[in-house]
Structure formats: structure tokens, C-alpha cells
Amino acid sequence: MLMWGLAQRHGWGCAKSEVAGFRWLRRAAELAVTDLEKGRQGMDMGAVRSELVLAIYEVGQSFFHGWGIEKDKTMAVQYFRVAARLGDPDAQQELGFCLLNGKGCKKDKREAAKWYRAAVAQGVSDIGLAWIYKDKYQ
């Protein structure tokens, strides 16, 4: 469901439909939550968790850019925050960007630095982010 939603949203190998893509991404997130809650036997819970995190992040991207749903940066930040707390480096980086620039939330450089450092710890490039290591942002 997740990959089909992305394919539809971007028109990869099918007709582009951002609305349908958003619907599939949301369903993928909901199904992953259900699978985690039920703890289905024989399922790789790590894979289910990874799909959940990616689906949450992609739903956030849809809200941020207005792909298939009305643009709502406040809602996007909420989705990025959930995915960031679950350890997704892309979500951590996006949340840092939003906090740094006040996109969908109040500006907070200290918290932005925290999320940027978390993303960098997972391999995201820190080019242009030297400021996150200053003492006043620790």
C-alpha cells in the first residue's frame, strides 16, 4: 500500500493522482498501526515498524506540500514529530527545518538543533549545519 500510494502520488508507472496517493499512504499507516497492535504472529515487526514510520513521514510530506490534501503545515509538523520520535532520520531533518524556519510551528532553534543532531547521528549530512553544535543550542 505504501509504495502504491507513493507511485500514485508521483505518477511512477501509473497515472498521477495525488488524492488517491494520499488515501493509500494514510491506509498504509493505519494498517501498520493495526499490525503492530495485534502483533501478528509470523510477521517481522521490524519491517512493519519501518513501514509505519515511512508512511507517517510521507503523510506528513503530503500535508506539507499539499499533495492530495489541502496544504496544512501545522498538521505536517505533527506527523513529522511522530515519525521523528520513532527514529526516522528524514522526519528528524524535516522537523528540524520546520522548527528552524517556523513552518507550521513556532520557531525554536534549540529544538531544531536537537532534531538535526539526531538526523546527523543516523548518517544525514551536516553540511551547512555547523551551528547545531554551538553550546547555546545544546
Disulfide bonds with the S-S distance in Angstrom:
none
